Amino acid sequence: MNSSAKPTIDMTKPHYQRILDAAQSQSPGLLGSALLNIDSGDYLHSTASSTASSEELSHWIDVAKALFASQCEPFLVTDFSSLKNTKQAYLEFDDQSLACVAIGQSPSPSLVILRDKAPLGMELSRAKELSDLHPQRFDALAKNPHYLDRDGVHSVSDLTGSGSAEQLCRVPYAAQELISGLFGEAALPSLATLQMRHKLHLDRLLNAYIDNDRIKVIFQRPRYLADHIIILVSNDHNSPAELAVNVRKCADNVLRQLIDDTLEQGINTDVSLAEDDQTWQSIVQELRELDRDDLLGVLEVGGFANHSLGDEGEMEAGAVVLRCAECIYYYPNRKWCDLPELPVPVEPHWYCKLWKL
């Protein structure tokens, strides 16, 4: 493989279809799942006992195209009526997250908006806990700036028209308009229109979650795969935390398969084990200097191989077989490398030159 080539998902390979089917069959309550390339518009969807109609799944794929697009293009999404009557929403950017919970009934609900960078389930639970307070107590807290700063509450007020979302000066203005459209009376325009109007201020969106009266939908942009989105559509029986775990597992499996495909084609790397701590630390420093989404750089600098160094017979004879399964950084429950500079899913029989016993 050319060292300048970016690893890309080949959707014609059956592995990725099997990953979606496995996520569908192993997750009760899922109505549909999809893997979308937002640049090309190509996508795969689960064929395993999906109960979401093809039209409904296509709609959410179009929503994902508009939410996560990196290009200013007119998208097919013109009807966002399915997003109305939103009860909860979560938007995660690269530096913060917004958890929004409606209080009362549309068309003019009150809204709790949190602004921390925290996990989906935790943020929504905390926002819901605040929204369940007695109204008088809640109003008093909402007017206390010290309380808002301490608990990360950005805004609590009634949504009428464009509503309190206009106060969200620390987030992209396009996201402010999105929140108003989700929860208030304001019309929800095409997000592609918002992006053109506000100069692509939605580029930094990483994940999103929408819970309305009918279903829950979670969108995730996996690490290293900026041009791909995983979409899970669920009934009301799955909690936000459960959906977050399911979409993370699916993202890990997709990325692990892409890494395996990339290593199988061959990369320009040296798999020699770091000889001493100084060499080991220099490799770690080189990894730290890579761009956040440089997957090929991680694999080449880390000296990855999709096979072990040595074999089982050598281990039985007293030699050490070098593979992820015996490395101190291997996290077996997730099949994950827990070294901060190598945050990638792996297989237990793989290897990298930062291996440690």
N, C-alpha and C positions, 0 to 999 in steps of 0.2 A: 504493500500500500504506500502511496506517496505520502510523505510526512506532512504535507500541506493540506491533504484532503480531510474534510470534516466528516466524521462518522454520521451516516444517515440511515434512517429506518427504511428498509425495503418492504413495503406493505404487501408485496406479492408473495413473500415467504409465509408459510403456514404457521410459523411459530407465534407470530403476533395475534393471529386469529385465535389460536389456542389459549393464549393468555387472557384475552377478553372473555372467551367462553368459560374458562375456569373461574374467573372473577364472578361471572354471572351465576354459575351453578353452585358456587361455594358461599354465596352471600344471600341468604333469605331476605326477601323484600326488595331486591333489585329488580327494576322493570326493564332496564336496558343499560348498555355500556357502549362506549365508542372511543376510538383513538383517531384524532383529527390532526392533519397537517394544515396549519392555518395559512401557510404561504401558498400551497398548491390547491387547497380545498379538498384534497383526497382524504378519505376516511375509511376505517373499518368499523363494523359494529358487531356485537355479539349475536351469534345465531343459536345460542343455547337457551331454550325455554324463555325467551324474552316475551314479556307481556305488554311492553310498550309498542304502540303502533308505529309503523315505519314513518308515518307523517309526523307523529309526536317527537320521535327521536330525531328526525331531520330538522324539526323546528329548533330543538335545543342545540343541535350542531350549528345551525345558523346563528343562534344566540352566541355561541362560543366564538364563532368567526368574528362577530362584531365586537365582543368583549375584549378579545385578546389580539386582535389584528395589529400587525406592525406597519401596514401600508394604508394610506388614505385612499380607499376605494369604496365606491358605492356597493354595499352588500345587499343580498336578497332580503335581509330582515327588514320588514316594514311593520309587522304586527307584533308588538310586545304585550298584547293584552293578557297573555298567559302569565306574565310577571306581576299583574295587578293583584291586589289583595295579599300582598306580601306580609307575612308575619315576622320573619326574621331574615336578615341578610348579613353576609360577611364578605368583606373585600380585603384581600391581603396584598400589600405592595411590598417593594423590596426593603422599606425601612419602617413600616408601620402597618397596622391592620385596623379596620373599622368593623365593629360589630354593632348592628342596628336591630332594635326590637321595638315593634309597634305596641302602643298602649291604647286601648280603646278601639273603636271601629273606624274604618275608612268611611268617608273620604278625608277626614281631618283627624288622624290619630296623633297622639303625642309620640315622641320618639326618644329613646335612649341611644346615644352614640358613644361607644368607647373607642379610644384611639391608641391602645397599646399594641405592641407586637407580641401577641400571645396566641396559643393554639385555639383552633376554631371552637371546640366544645367548651373550653374554659371561658372564652370571651362571651359566647352567647349565654352561657349559664349565669355569668355575673351580670350581664345586662338584663336578663330575665328576672333575676333576684331583685335588682333595683326597681324594675318596672312593677313588681308585685307589692312594693311598699304601699302603705296606706297613703292615699292621695295627699293629705295635708303634710304628712311627714316627708313625702317625696318632693313636694313643692319647696319645702324648707331646705332640703338638701340640695335641690337643683339650683337654688339661689346663693349657695355658699361656695365661693370660688376656691376656698382652701380644700373643701371636700372634693370638688371636681378635679382639682390638680392631683390630689393624693390618690384617688381611685381611678384615674385615667379617663374619667367621664368628660367627653368633649362638649356635649350639648344635650340639653333636655328642654324641649319646648314643643308647642303645638306646630303641626305642619299644615299650613294653609298656602295654597299656591306653590311658590317655590320653597317656602317654609324655611326652617332653621338650617337646612343644608347649606344655605349661602354663608353660614358662619364658619364653615369648615375650611378655614384659610390654610391649614397645614396639609391639605390633601389636594390632588389635582382637581381643578374646577369641573372638569368633565365628570368626575366621581360625585361631586356635589349635585350636579344636575341629574345624575343617575339615581341617587338616593331620593331626591325629590320626586322623580318619576315613579320609583318603586313604591313609595309609601304615601305620597300626597295626591292632590288633585291635578297637579301639573301633568301635562302630556309627557309620555316617555318617548323621546325621539330616537331614531336610529343611532346606535353608539358610533357608527362610522361617521355620521354627521357631527356628533360631538367631538370626535377625534379631529376632524377637519377644522371645526370651529375653534378648538382649543389646542391645536398644534401637537397632536399625538400625546397628550398628557396621560393617556391610559397605557402607554408602553410598559410602565413598571408594574402592571397588575400581574400577580403570580397565581393567585387562587381566588375562587369565588364560590359562594354558597347561597342558594335561594330556597326559601321555604314558604310556599303559599298554601292556600286552602286544600290543594289536591295532592301535590307531590313535593319531593325535595330533590334538588339537583346540585351536584358538586362538580366543580371544574378545577383541574390542577394542571399547571405547567411544570413538568418534571425538571429537576436540576439537570443541566447540560443539554436539555432538549427545548430550547426557547421557541422553536417553531412547531411544537406538538402540544396538544391538549388532551387530557383524559377526562371523559365525561361519564358520570354515573347518575342514573335516574332511579329514584327510589320511591316506594310508597311511604306512608306516614309511620311505619313501624320502626324504622331505623333512626337512631338518635344521630345528631350531628357528629358526635365523637366517633360513633361506629362507622359512619360514612367516611370520615377523615381517615380512619385506619384502613378501610377497604380501598380507598383511592390511592393511599400511599403504597399499599402492597402491590396494587396493579402497576403503579409507576415504577416501583423497584423491579418488578418482573420484566417490564418493557426495557428499562435501561440495562438490566443484567443481560438480556438477550442481545441488545445492540452491542454491548461490550464483547460478548462472546463472538458475534459475527465479525466485529472489527479485528479481534485478536486472531481469529481463524484466517482472515485475509492476510494478516501479517502487518506488523508495525516496525518502525525503525527504533529499536531499543536495545539496551544491554541488560540482560537478566542476571548479571553477576551480583551475588549477595554483597551488601555493604560490608567492607572488611573491618571497619572500626567505627567508633562512635562519631569521630570527626567526619568521616565520609557519609555516615547515616544522616547527621545533622545538615550537611551541605545539600543532600538530596531533598530533605524536608524544606529547607529554605528555598530551593528552586521551585518546589511545588507551591509554596506560599506566593511566589511572584507571578504565577500563571493567572490568566483571566479566569473569572469565576466559572464560566461555562466552557472552558477549554478541555473537553473530554479527551481528545487525542493527546494533548500535552500531559495530562494526568497519567495516561496509560504508558506513554513513552518515558517520561521522567521517572515514573514509579517502577519501571521495569516489569510490567505485567506479562503474564503468560496464562493461557487458559488450560494449563496442565501443571502437574506437580514437577518438582525437580527431584529425581529419584523415583523409586518404585516400592511397592509393599514388601518385596523380597528383601530389599536393602534394610528396611526398617526392622524386619524380623531378625536380621543378622547383626543388629546393633547400630546401624547407621541411622541418621536422621533424614526423613523424607520432608522436604520443604514444601509446605502447602498451607493454604489459609486455615484449614481446620485446626492446626496446632499453633497458629500464631496468637500471641496475646491480644492482638487487636481485633480478632475475629469475633463477631457477635452472632452466635449460631441461631438464635430465635428468629432473626431477621435476615440471616445470610448477608451480613453487612460488615464492611471494614470500618472500625470505630476510631481509626487514627484521624484526627481532625483535618489533616492535610490530604487525606484520601477518602472523602465521603462518597463511596460508591458501593453498590450491591455486588456481591461476589459469589462464587461457588466454592464449596469447601475444598475442592481439589485444585483450585487455582493457586497462583503464586505471584508475589512481587518482591523486589529486592530490598524492601524495608522489613521483610519478615523477621520476627523476633519470637523466641521461645520463652 
